[in-house]
Amino acid sequence: MALTKKQRAELRMKFGGRCAYCGCELPEKGWHADHVEAILRKWEFGERQSNGMRRTVATGEFWRPENDAIENLFPACAPCNRFKDTFSVDLFREEITKQAERARAYSVNFRTAERFGLIEVIEKPVIFWFEQYNGEAPQGA
């Protein structure tokens, strides 16, 4: 859905001008309007290329068009929205919870920094900004 300037401004301020997920301050431009429940864009295969590959092409239609509504939008920073992708809020939370173990398993840089005490992984629940936002301006804002 295309948001008007007014709708976009109102959406940005829904959680105090902060990302609904991580709580970072959203700039005037460059933040995303995230579909909390995904709309799932339909796609089809494009023409076969000379190397045998085929690109996927969006059709402009959705699997869940009812989710393309202002009530289903949260303001989000680009990194959160891209990582969330089509996850539900609960699956997004689970994926975030797995990140430290993934970094430990696949990143020598992470393991080195952890070994030298530069990184300390703590176990705690992932609580999104929208779950704790009380309608007041955050400290230091």
C-alpha positions in Angstrom: 0.0 0.0 0.0 1.2 3.5 -0.8 1.2 5.7 2.3 0.4 9.3 2.2 3.0 11.7 3.7 0.7 12.2 6.7 0.2 8.4 7.2 3.9 7.9 7.0 4.6 10.6 9.6 2.0 9.1 11.9 3.3 5.6 11.5 6.9 6.8 12.2 5.6 8.2 15.5 3.6 5.2 16.5 6.3 4.1 19.0 7.9 7.5 19.7 9.8 7.8 16.5 11.6 4.5 17.1 11.9 1.2 15.4 9.1 -1.1 16.7 11.6 -3.9 17.1 15.0 -2.7 18.3 14.0 0.7 19.5 16.6 2.7 17.6 15.7 6.2 16.6 14.3 6.4 13.1 15.6 9.1 10.8 13.1 11.2 8.8 13.9 9.2 5.7 15.2 5.7 5.2 13.1 3.7 7.6 10.6 1.0 6.5 6.9 0.4 7.0 7.0 -3.2 8.0 4.0 -5.5 7.5 3.8 -7.2 10.9 2.0 -10.1 9.3 3.6 -10.6 5.9 1.7 -10.0 2.7 3.8 -12.5 0.8 4.3 -11.1 -2.7 3.5 -13.5 -5.6 6.3 -14.1 -8.1 6.9 -16.1 -11.3 9.9 -17.2 -13.2 11.2 -14.9 -15.9 12.7 -15.8 -19.2 15.5 -18.3 -19.2 18.9 -16.6 -19.5 21.8 -17.8 -21.7 23.4 -19.4 -18.7 20.3 -21.5 -18.1 19.3 -19.5 -15.0 15.9 -17.9 -14.6 15.1 -14.9 -12.5 12.1 -14.6 -10.3 9.9 -11.6 -11.1 7.3 -10.1 -8.8 3.8 -10.1 -10.3 2.4 -7.2 -8.2 -0.1 -9.5 -6.5 -0.1 -10.8 -3.0 -0.9 -14.1 -1.3 -2.4 -12.3 1.7 -3.7 -9.0 0.4 -5.8 -8.5 3.5 -2.5 -7.9 5.4 -1.7 -4.9 3.3 -3.5 -2.5 5.7 -2.3 0.4 7.8 -3.3 -1.4 11.0 -0.8 -4.1 10.1 2.2 -1.7 9.7 4.9 -1.0 12.2 7.7 1.5 11.7 11.1 -0.3 11.5 14.7 0.4 10.8 16.0 -1.1 7.6 18.2 -3.7 9.3 15.3 -5.0 11.5 12.8 -5.0 8.6 15.3 -6.8 6.2 16.1 -9.4 8.9 12.5 -10.0 9.8 11.6 -10.6 6.2 8.4 -12.7 6.3 8.8 -14.0 9.8 6.0 -13.6 12.3 6.9 -11.6 15.4 7.5 -14.8 17.4 9.7 -16.4 14.7 11.6 -13.1 14.4 12.2 -13.3 18.1 13.5 -16.9 17.9 15.8 -16.0 15.0 17.3 -13.1 17.0 17.8 -15.4 19.9 19.9 -17.7 17.8 22.3 -15.0 16.5 25.0 -15.3 19.2 25.3 -19.1 18.8 25.5 -18.7 15.0 28.2 -16.1 15.3 30.1 -18.3 17.7 29.8 -21.3 15.3 30.7 -19.5 12.1 32.8 -16.4 12.9 36.4 -16.7 13.9 36.3 -13.0 14.6 33.4 -13.4 17.1 35.2 -16.3 18.8 38.4 -14.4 19.1 36.7 -11.3 20.5 34.8 -13.5 22.9 38.0 -15.3 24.0 39.7 -12.0 24.8 36.7 -10.7 26.8 35.6 -8.1 24.2 32.3 -9.8 23.8 30.2 -11.3 26.5 27.0 -13.2 25.5 24.2 -12.9 28.0 21.0 -15.0 27.9 17.9 -12.9 28.2 14.5 -12.8 26.5 14.2 -10.7 23.4 11.7 -8.0 24.2 10.8 -5.7 21.3 10.4 -2.0 21.7 6.7 -2.1 20.9 6.2 -4.5 23.8 7.7 -2.1 26.3 6.8 1.3 24.8 4.4 3.2 27.1 3.7 6.3 25.0 6.3 8.4 26.6 9.5 9.8 25.1 12.5 7.6 25.9 15.2 8.8 28.3 17.7 11.1 26.6 15.4 11.9 23.6 
